[in-house]
Every structure is written in structure tokens, then in C-alpha cells.
């Protein structure tokens, strides 16, 4: 096992060229990940990097700095060209939408006390009165300290991807309406649905404007889960009406400033893939599952038009023994690396229930690979 790397050589400019399909790199596999759970970061920090783990405290700037240094060091020593912040990262800036959730015991191997589950029935907004009294977040209240600190303390060659909120659909579906309520309101109160989506979209857009010009910032890596195993969560027509136009605006904002727009979206998106490529104009898509369409098939189908990222199936990453896992990852690389426009990573994220050694095996196969 070659990890952690003693002398990493991040090259964010080459990574950007790969995403834009402007360069085919034959001598190196670049890595791409949406998110690495805190429990995995902590285990790597303590066991592999031999660094002291520091829990950040809201009113203690020193602990926040040390926590963020460990976060950066972990991504760096694992061979990534960038770090990515999400709204659930400690103290990272973001739009926080008040929501309803349910809690349940966490059964993961590396556990948190509880996990939060989305409210599927009636959310916070179901009427115009709810809309008017909802405490909408304010962009000016965001604290960009984490981005600014990382920007000034990144190892040479690394960049920053940002994600300042949940996705346009995710916020509406999960945080505000609830799946059941939204399904009714689409027909019973379409004006309320439109007003809510537009309010969400305008806030997310303004939030992203605040990151423009940040040193070492290379793009938006936006999550918005729009599908499940066999179809999109709501009709393609509704997505085209309320969701995709805002992703298009975000892509236009990023491209107008020389930045990348990468979309992470779980589920079967076949009915809107042409929209995402031709209209929204995403640079790359992330999140794939073998039960829906293996990343190798996605690469064959769309790899000449957008970049395809990750795709190592989470179920297999959890369950396979080393020999079988290495063979599986090599097969993905054999199909996806030729022609460029690919970076290796999980099909979703490095969740805390993925065995650490299996995650490292996936990366190690990437480091060993040089076949074409």
C-alpha cells in the first residue's frame, strides 16, 4: 500500500484540463471525491498520518484552524488535487435552511450517536402563509472563514471546490415541502411551488457569487440528488420547469469566471441527461451505482461529451475482499481512462461505514495503474 503519500504532487491545473477534456493523461490517475466523512478523516489522521486529532470549538479559533489543517492534510496525503467543502463541514460557509427531520440510531460500523432522516410527509411549507413566515437564510450571514483559511494554507498545486447549500430540488423536497406535500402542491398550488423554487435558486445563486475571485477556488461541485433507482424523483417536466434552469444559471456563473461546474446527482437521470449536457452544460457528472448503470457504461455513452467521475460502487467497495476489489477497480480504469475525461473515486462518497482499508485499496489501484 502506497498511502499515505510522502511526496504528493497535486496538479489542479491538470485536473481542470481533464474535466474539460482538454488533456488525456496516460501516466497518472487523478482522484475525485464528493465528500469524506469526518469519522474516516479522523481515523486516517490518527492512524496513518500520526497527527493529533482536534475537535473544533465554535469560540476557539485555534481549534478550528487545527481541525481544518488536519482536513487539508488528509486530502493532500491521499493524493487529491483539491479539497471540497460542503454545508455539513464544521464551520464551512453555507446556506442553512430550517427543516424538519427525524432521528434514528446509527448502525454504521464507525458510528455517530444518531442519524437524521428526511421528513417525507408534511414539511415546513405547505401554504402561502408558511412561505411568508418562513425564516429564509441570508447570504450576508454566511461566514467564509473556512474558505479563506484554506485558500491561504493549501499545499502548492491544490485547489478548492465549493458547495454552499443542498441542491435546488433537495432543499425544496427534503427541507421545505416534504415529498408528499410537494407532489400534491405541484398540481394544487403551482404558483407556490414556483415561488419557492425561485426563492431557493436566487439565494443559492447569490451565495455562490460571494466565492467568485477567491484565490485557489476552481469551481462549484454542487450536489442535487434528483433520481432513484429507476427514474427521477419528480417528473422530468417539473425538473425542467423549476430545477434545471437554476443549475443552468449556476453553470453560466461558473463558466463566465473560468470555473468548473460539476454536478453530483444520485439516481437514474437518463430522462434528463440530454438537458444536463446540452442545456445546463455541466462539465462533469458524479454519482453512479452499478444497479442503475455502471460507470463503465456511462463513460461509453456520454464520455465524449462530459467528464465522468467516480463510479466505484459503494456496495462493492464495502463487501469485496481485496483481490476482487482490485480487479473490479482495474476493470473500471481499463474502460474509463482511455480518451480522458475521467477521475477515480467512489460512486457516491466515502461514508463512515466503508472499511478504511477498502477505500485505501481503491486509491492504491489508481496509484499503480498505467496501462495505456
ROLUMVEX-79872 format. One record per atom (N, C-alpha, C, O): x, y, z. Coordinates in steps of 0.02 Angstrom, whole numbers, plus 50000, padded with zeros to 5 digits. Example, Ala and Ser with C-alpha at 12.3 -4.5 7.8 and 13.67 -1.06 7.14 Angstrom:
<sebas>
506604971650390
506154977550390
506604983550390
507124983450423
506424988850354
506844994750357
506455000250394
506705005750402
</sebas>
This chain:
<sebas>
500424994150000
500005000050000
500445006250000
500895006850042
500325010849954
500745016749947
500495022749985
500795028149982
499965021950021
499665027550056
499795027250131
499835021850159
499855033150163
499815039850135
500445041650096
500985038950109
500375046150048
500935048050006
501425052550045
501215057050080
502065051050037
502575055250069
502685061750031
502795066950061
502655061249965
502775067149924
502235067849871
502355066349812
501645069949891
501105070749841
501285076149790
501675080749804
500985075449732
501105080449680
500425082749652
500255081049595
500045086449691
499405088749665
499495093349606
499965097249603
499045092949559
499085097049499
498365098949479
498065095749436
498115104149510
497425106149498
497325108549427
496775107849400
497835111349396
497755113549326
497665107549280
497265107849234
498045102249292
497955096249251
497275093149265
496945090749218
497055093149327
496395090449344
495855094349307
495395091349280
495905100949305
495425105049270
495415103349195
494885102949165
496005102349167
496045100549096
495735093749082
495455092649028
495785089249130
495465082649122
494705083449123
494365080549082
494455087349170
493735088449175
493465091649111
492925089949088
493845096249083
493635099649022
493785095548960
493645097748904
494075089648970
494255085048915
494725088448865
494675087448804
495175092548892
495665095948851
496345092548852
496805094448816
496405087348894
497045083848900
496925076648920
496525075248964
497265072048886
497245064948904
497895063348940
498435063948911
497845061349003
498435059849043
498515052249047
498075048749073
499065049749022
499165042549019
499595039849077
499585033849091
499955044249110
500425041949160
500175042649232
500535040949279
499565045249240
499315046249308
498555045749309
498205048149264
498295042749362
497575042749375
497435048149428
497715047949483
497025052949411
496815057949459
496215055449498
495825051449474
496155057949560
495615055849604
495075061249610
495215067149604
494465058949621
493905063549631
493445060749685
493255054949682
493265064949733
492805062849785
492345068649803
492545074449806
491715066949814
491225071849836
491355073849909
491355079749925
491455068849951
491485070150023
491815064150057
491725058450036
492195065550110
492475060350153
492195061550222
492315066850251
491835056650249
491535057550314
492045059150368
492615056850365
491835063050417
492275065250470
492605059250506
493185059650523
492225053750516
492495048050551
493085044950513
493565042550544
493045044950447
493585042350405
494185047150409
494755044850416
494055053550404
494585058550411
494955057750477
495565057950480
494575056850530
494875056150597
495305049950601
495865050150628
495065044350575
495445038050579
496095038650538
496615036350561
496055041650479
496655042550439
497145047250474
497745045950475
496895052550502
497315057450536
497705054250593
498305055450601
497375050250633
497685047350691
498115041250675
498675040550699
497845036750633
498175030250622
498705030450566
499205026850570
498595034450515
499045034450458
499505040450456
500085039950435
499255046150477
499655052250475
499995053750541
500415058250545
499805050150593
500095051050660
500045058250684
500515060850713
499485061250671
499355068050692
498835068050748
498415063550752
498865073050789
498385073750844
497715076150817
497695081050779
497185072850836
496515074850815
496255080350860
496275079750921
496005085650830
495745091350867
495015092350849
494845093450790
494585092050899
493885093650887
493805101250888
494025104550935
493485104050837
493425111350834
492905113950884
492395110750895
493055119650912
492595122950957
492385129650927
492815133350902
491745131050928
491475136950895
491835143350915
491965147650873
491985144150978
492285150351003
493035149751016
493315153851053
493345144750985
494065143850994
494395143550925
494435138150896
494625149250900
494915149350832
495495144450822
495565141750768
495895143350874
496465138850867
496245131750851
496545128550808
495725129350885
495485122550871
495185122150802
495235116950769
494865127350779
494585127350712
495135126950660
495075123350610
495675130550671
496235130450624
496555123550623
496715120950569
496665120550681
496985113950684
496545108650652
496795104050619
495905109150662
495435104550631
495475105050555
495485099950521
495485111050530
495505112050458
496175109950429
496205107550372
496715110850467
497375108550443
497375101050435
497655098450386
497085097450482
497025090150475
496615088250415
496775083450379
496075091850403
495645090550345
496025091350280
495995087050236
496395096750274
496785098050214
497325092850206
497425090150151
497675091250261
498225086450258
497985079550236
498335076050199
497395077650257
497125071150239
497005070750163
497235065950132
496665075550135
496555075550062
497215075750024
497305072349974
497675079750049
498335080550017
498715073950016
498975071849964
498765070650073
499165064550079
498835058550045
499165053550033
498195059050031
497855053649995
497915054449919
497715049949882
498175060049897
498315060949826
497815064949787
497815064749725
497385068749822
496895072849786
497205079449764
497695081849793
496915082349711
497145088749686
496765094549717
496925100349703
496285093049757
495855098349784
495565096049851
495615090249870
495255100849886
494815099349941
494125101949922
494065106549882
493615098949951
492935101249938
492585102250004
492585097950047
492285108050011
491885109550070
491155108250055
490925109349999
490785106050105
490065105350100
489745109050157
490085111350203
489095109650155
488755113350208
488755109550274
488605112550326
488915103050274
488945099450338
489655099250366
489765096150418
490135102450331
490805102850357
490815107850415
490485113050412
491195106350467
491205110650525
491425117750508
491985118850485
490995122450520
491125129550513
491215131850441
491415137650431
491085127650392
491115129950323
490505134250308
489955132950333
490605139150266
490045143650248
489515139750210
489655134850175
488905142050217
488365138950180
487705141850199
487635145250250
487205140450158
486525142550172
486195137050214
486145131350192
485965138750272
485635133950316
484895135050315
484645140150340
484525130250287
483795130650283
483485126850341
483615120850350
483075130250379
482725126950434
482285121450406
481955122350355
482285115750439
481935109950411
481645105550466
481745106850525
481285100450446
481035095250492
481405088750476
481455086850418
481645085450528
481975078950518
481755074150572
481465076050623
481885067750560
481765062550610
482435059350626
482865058750583
482525057350689
483155054350709
483075046950725
482555044750749
483605043250709
483605036150724
484305033950743
484795037450728
484365028250774
485025025750795
485465024550733
485225022350681
486095026050741
486575024850687
486855017850695
487135016150747
486795013750642
487045006950645
487695005950607
487915000350598
488015011550586
488635011150548
489195008350591
489175008750653
489685005550558
490245002450593
490625007750633
490805006650691
490745013450602
491055019050638
490485023850650
490305027850606
490195023650708
489535026550716
489525033550745
489975035650783
489005037150727
488795043150760
488235040950808
487965035450798
488065044950858
487515042750903
486855041650866
486505036750877
486695046350821
486075045750784
486175048250712
486665051650698
485725046450669
485705049150601
485035052650592
484525050650620
485035057850551
484425061550537
484125059050472
484475057850423
483475058350472
483105056050414
482625061450391
482315064950431
482575062050326
482155067250296
481415066050311
481175060450311
481055071550325
480335071250333
480015070350264
480085074650220
479655064850254
479375063350189
478655065950181
478415066650125
478315067250236
477615069150232
477525076550224
477625079350170
477325079850278
477185087050276
477785090750305
477955089950363
478085095050264
478655098850286
478445105450317
477895106050345
478895110350313
478775116850345
478325121250302
477945125350329
478355120550236
477965124850192
477425120750157
477585116050120
476805122550167
476255119450131
475725124550110
475215122750081
475855130950125
475385136250107
475755142850097
476345143350114
475415147750070
475715154350062
475885157450130
476375161050136
475475156050180
475615158650247
476275155750273
476675159350303
476385149350261
477005146150281
477595149450245
478125150750274
477505150650180
478025153650139
478225160450166
478815162050171
477735164450184
477865171350206
478205171550274
478615176050286
478045166950318
478345167250385
478975162850391
479295162750444
479155159350338
479755155150341
480385159550351
480445164650317
480845157550395
481455161550407
481985160250354
482465156550367
481915163150296
482385161950241
483085164050262
483175169350292
483585160050246
484275161850265
484505168050226
484255169650172
484995171450256
485265177550225
485975176250202
486395173950240
486105177750139
486775176650111
487295180550150
487855178150160
487125186550172
487605190750208
487785187850276
488275190150306
487415182950300
487575179850365
488085174250358
488335171650408
488245172250297
488725166850288
489425169050311
489635174750301
489775164250340
490465165450363
490935161750316
490925155550314
491335165350279
491785162250231
492475160650260
492945159450223
492525160550326
493175159450357
493515153050334
494105153150318
493155147550331
493455141150312
493755141450242
494305138950231
493395144550196
493655145250127
494275149750126
494765148150092
494245155150163
494805159850163
495425156850195
495975157850171
495325153150250
495885149950283
496205144650238
496815144250230
495775140550207
496025135350162
496385138450103
496905136050082
496105143750075
496405147050018
497115149250033
497545149049990
497235151450095
497895153950114
498365148450138
498955149750146
498105142450150
498515137150180
498525130650140
498745125550166
498305130850078
498325124850037
499035123150016
499435127750002
499215116750012
499855114949982
499875117149909
499355117549876
500455118549886
500545120749817
500255115649768
500385109649775
499875117949720
499595113549669
498875111449683
498555108549639
498615112949742
497935110949759
497435116649746
497625122449744
496805114849738
496275119649728
495695118349776
495725113649816
495175122349772
494595121749815
493965121449772
493865125549728
493545116449786
492865116249759
492385117949815
492485116049873
491855121549798
491365123449848
490685120549835
490495119149778
490305119849889
489605118049886
489275121549945
489335119350002
488925126949931
488675131349984
487975129650008
487715132950053
487675124549979
487005122750001
486825115849975
487175113049934
486265113349999
485985107449967
485765109349897
485795115149878
485535104449859
485325105849790
484655109349788
484285109549837
484505112149730
483875115849720
483285111249735
482825113149773
483285105249707
482745100549720
482775098049792
482265097449825
483375096449816
483445093649883
483155098349936
482805096149982
483295104849930
483045109549980
482275109749979
481955109450031
482005110149918
481275110449912
480955103949936
480475104049975
481215098449913
480915091849926
481025089649998
480565087550032
481645090150021
481825087450087
481725092350144
481485090550198
481925098750133
481935103550187
481275107250196
481075108650253
480955108950141
480395113650146
479705110350138
479275111150181
479595106750083
478925104150070
478805097250102
478275096150132
479285092750094
479145085650106
478915082650040
478555085950002
479105076550027
478975073349962
478215073049948
477985074749894
477855070849998
477125070049988
476785076749974
476385077349929
476965081750014
476655088350007
476825091449939
476395094149905
477465090949919
477655093749854
477275090349798
477065093649750
477185083849803
476835080149750
476125082749740
475885083149683
475795084649794
475125087549789
475155094749764
474755096749720
475615098749791
475635105849775
475805107249703
475595112349676
476185102849671
476345103749600
475705104749560
475705108449510
475175101349580
474525101849545
474035106549580
473645110049547
474055106649647
473565110549684
473755117949692
473315122249696
474405119349694
474625126249704
475275127449667
475795128449698
475265127249600
475885127849561
476235134549571
476845134949565
475865139849586
476185146349596
476625146349659
477155149349660
476385142949711
476785142449772
477415138249760
477945139949785
477345133049721
477925128849704
478435132949666
479025132649682
478215136649616
478675140749577
479015146049620
479615147049615
478635149449662
478915154649705
479445151849752
479965155049764
479325145849778
479795142849824
480435140749789
480985142049813
480365137449732
480965135649693
481365141849673
481985141849678
481025147049652
481375153149631
481725156549690
482265159249683
481415156249749
481725159149808
482355155249826
482875158149841
482305148649825
482895144349838
483445145849788
484015147049807
483275145649724
483765146649672
484115153349676
484725153749668
483745158649690
484045165349694
484525165849753
485045169149748
484355162649809
484795162649867
485445158749854
485985161049871
485375152949824
485965148849808
486415152549759
487025152549766
486115155749709
486495159449660
486895165149693
487495165949680
486565168949736
486905174449770
487455171949815
487975175149823
487345166149846
487855163349889
488485161749849
489045163149871
488395158749791
488975156949750
489335163049724
489945162849714
488975168349712
489305174549690
489825176849740
490325180049722
489715175349804
490175177649856
490855174149853
491335176649882
490895168449818
491535164849813
491935166849752
492525164949746
491635170449707
491995172349646
492595176649664
492535181549701
493165174949637
493775178749650
494205176049706
494765178549716
493955171049744
494355168249798
494965164549769
494905160649723
495545165949797
496165162749773
496115155149781
495885152649832
496335151649730
496355144349728
495665141149720
495605134949722
495155145149711
494475142449700
494395140449627
494515144549582
494195134149614
494185131649546
493495129949520
493405128649461
492995129949565
492335128549538
491825126349589
491975125549648
491215125349564
490655123049604
490575115549593
490525113249536
490555111849647
490435104549645
489775103649682
489765101849741
489235104849646
488565105449676
488215098749679
488195095049630
487945097149737
487535091149743
486805092749735
486565097949758
486435088349703
485705088949698
485425082249676
485375080949616
485255077949723
485015071249706
484315071749675
483835073749708
484275069849612
483645070649575
483325064049554
482805064149521
483635058449572
483355052149550
483385046649601
483685047449654
483075041049585
483145034849624
483305029249575
483555030649521
483195023149592
483455017549553
483195017349481
483575015749436
482565019049471
482275018149404
482065024549369
481895024249309
482055030149403
481815036349371
482005042449412
482345041849463
481795048249389
481895054349428
481375054749484
480835051749479
481535058349537
481105058749595
480445062349581
479925060449608
480475067349539
479865070549514
479915070449438
480435068749410
479385072249403
479375071349331
479915075549297
480085080949321
480185073149241
480665077149204
480385083949185
480755088949184
479745084349170
479445090749151
479485095749209
479635101649198
479355093449270
479395097849328
480115099849342
480245105649360
480575095349333
481285097049341
481495102349290
481845107049307
481265101449228
481435106349176
481135113249191
481415118349171
480575113249224
480235119549238
480525123249298
480595129349297
480695119449351
480875122749415
481595121749438
481845125949475
481925116549417
482585114849445
483155116049396
483635119549413
483105113249337
483655113649290
483825120849269
484405122349257
483335125349263
483515132249246
483995135449297
484415139549278
483925133649360
484385136449410
485075133249406
485575136649418
485105126849389
485765123849378
486095127049317
486705128049316
485705128649267
485975132049209
486265138749228
486805140649205
485915142549269
486165149049292
486815148249331
487275152249323
486855143149374
487465141949412
488035139949366
488605142049377
487895135849316
488415133849268
488655139949229
489255140649217
488195144249209
488385150249172
488805154849216
489285157949192
488625155449280
489015159549326
489725156849332
490205160749329
489795150449340
490465147449347
490865148249282
491445150349285
490565146649226
490925146949163
491125154049143
491655155049113
490715158949162
490875165849145
491485168449184
491775173549167
491675164749237
492265166649276
492815161349270
493275161249312
492785157249220
493305152249209
493315146649260
493845143749271
492745145249290
492695140049341
492325133949314
491975134349264
492405128349349
492065122149329
491385121549363
491275124349416
490935117949330
490295116349361
490195108849358
490035106149305
490285105549415
490215098249420
489565096849458
489425099949510
489175092349432
488545090449465
488585083449495
488735078649460
488455083049560
488355076649592
487605075549598
487255079549629
487365070149569
486645068749574
486545061249573
486715057849525
486255058649627
486125051549632
485505049649591
485075053749577
485485043349573
484885040649542
484915040049467
485425041549435
484365037649439
484305036649367
484085043149335
483505045149342
484535046349299
484395052849268
484365052449192
484435057449158
484245046449166
484255045549094
483765050249058
483915052549002
483195051649088
482695055749055
482895063049051
482595066849012
483395065249090
483605072249087
484345073149070
484605078649074
484685067749053
485395068349038
485525073048980
486005076948981
485115072748928
485205077248872
485125084548894
485485088948870
484655085848939
484565092548966
485195094849003
485425100448993
485465090449044
486055092149084
486655093649040
487055098049055
486715089948986
487305090748942
487215096648895
487645100948890
486655096948860
486565101848806
486305108548830
486485113748803
485885108548882
485575114748905
485925117548967
486155123248966
485955113549020
486295115849080
487035116749068
487345121549092
487325112249029
488035112349010
488495111049071
488965114849083
488345105649107
488795103549159
489455101249128
489465098949072
489995102049166
490645099749141
490745092349156
491095088949119
490445089949210
490535083049230
489955080949275
489635085049307
489845074449276
489345071749322
489675066649369
490105062849349
489445066749431
489685062149482
489085058749514
488545061549517
489195052649537
488725048349573
488425043149526
487985044549486
488675036949534
488445031449493
488395025149535
488755024249584
487935020849515
487795014749552
487705009149501
487335009849452
488035003549513
488004998049465
487304995549453
487144993349398
486874995849504
486184993449497
485774997849450
485254995649424
486005003949438
485665008549392
485995008349324
485695006349274
486625010449321
487035009849260
487765010349282
487975015449308
488155005049272
488855005149292
489215011049259
489055013049204
489705013649295
490065019449269
490405018049203
490495022549162
490585011749191
490895009949127
490405010949070
490605013149016
489765009449081
489265010449029
489115017949020
489015020248965
489115021549075
489015028849071
489575032049031
489455036448990
490185029949043
490765032749007
490705031348932
490845035748892
490505025348914
490415023748843
489875027948811
489925029948753
489345029348849
488765032848821
488855040348818
488645043548770
489165043248870
489195050548874
489905053348879
489985059448880
490405049048881
491085051348894
491405055648841
491925058648852
491095055948782
491355060348730
491045067348734
491205071648693
490605068448784
490265074948789
490355078348857
490395084448860
490405074448909
490555077048976
491055072349010
491145066648987
491365074649063
491795070249102
491365066149150
490845068349174
491615060149165
491265055449209
491715054149268
492305052349260
491445054949329
491865054849389
491655049549438
491055048449450
492145046149467
492005041149520
491725034749492
491975032149442
491215032049525
490865026249499
491035019649531
490735014549513
491515019449578
491655013149612
491065011849659
490975015349709
490675006849644
490045005549677
490145004749753
490565000949775
489745008449792
489825008449865
489705001549895
490064999449940
489214997949870
489084991249896
489684986649886
489884983049932
489964986849826
490554982649813
491154985049853
491554980949876
491224991449861
491784994249899
491744991949972
492254991150005
491144990949997
491054988650065
491164981150072
491444978850122
490944977250023
490894970050032
491464965950001
491614960550026
491774968449948
492274964349913
492904963349955
493124967749992
493194957349949
493854956049976
494374959349930
494214961349874
494994959849954
495494963849919
495604961849846
495604966049802
495694955349833
495844953149765
495274954949718
495394957449663
494664953649739
494084955049697
493994962549688
493804964749634
494124966449740
494044973649736
494564976749689
494394981149649
495184974449694
495704977149649
495534975649576
495624979949533
495304969649563
495124967849494
494544972149469
494544974249411
494054973349512
493474977449494
493684984549478
493444987449429
494114987449519
494344994349507
494754994749443
494684999549405
495184989749432
495594989749370
495154989349308
495294992549258
494614985349312
494154984949255
493844991749240
493754993549182
493664995449292
493385002149282
493895006649249
493735010249202
494505006349272
495035010549243
495175008649170
495285013049129
495165002249156
495285000049087
494785003049038
494955004648981
494165003749060
493645006449016
493625014049017
493545017148965
493715016949076
493585024049084
494195028549071
494105034449053
494795026149079
495385030349070
495535032148998
495695037948984
495485027548949
495625029448880
495185035048855
494575034948866
495475039948823
495105045548797
495055051348845
494835056848826
495255050248909
495225055648958
494535056848984
494075052948972
494455062349021
493805064149048
493575059649104
492975058449111
494045056949143
493855052549199
494325053549257
494925054549248
494055053249319
494445053249380
494145047949426
493545047149429
494575044349462
494375038649502
494105040649570
494365045249602
493575037349591
493305038549658
492705034149671
492515030149628
492405034849728
491815030949745
491215033049703
491225038349671
490705028849703
490105030449667
489685035749700
489215038449670
489835037249764
489445042349799
489885046549844
490005052449829
490135043749899
490565047349945
490905042249991
490705036449992
491405044450028
491745039950074
491365039950140
491545043550187
490835035950142
490405035650201
490765032150258
491225028250248
490545033650319
490905031150378
490835023650387
491185020750429
490395020350350
490325013050356
490755009250304
490765003150305
491095012750260
491555009450213
492185007350250
492495011550283
492395001050246
493014999050279
493595003250254
493705003850194
493965006150300
494515010650282
495005007250234
495225010350186
495175000950247
495654997650204
495404996950133
495794997450086
494764995650124
494484995150057
494515001750020
494665001949960
494385007150055
494445013850025
495165014950002
495275017449947
495635013150044
496345014150026
496555009649968
496965011549926
496275003549965
496414999049909
496185002149843
496545001749794
495605005249843
495355008549782
495855013849759
496035014049700
496085018049805
496565023249786
497235020249765
497555022649718
497445014949800
498075011749784
498075008949713
498585009249678
497515006149692
497475003649624
497555009349574
497855008549521
497275015149591
497375020949548
498095022949543
498335024849490
498455022649599
499165024549600
499585019549560
500095021449531
499375013349559
499755008149524
499615007849449
500005005049411
499065010849429
498815009849362
499185013949309
499275019949317
499405010649257
499705014049199
499705009049141
500215005949127
499125008349108
499045002849061
499005004848988
499065000648944
498915011148974
498785012848903
499205018748881
499165020848824
</sebas>
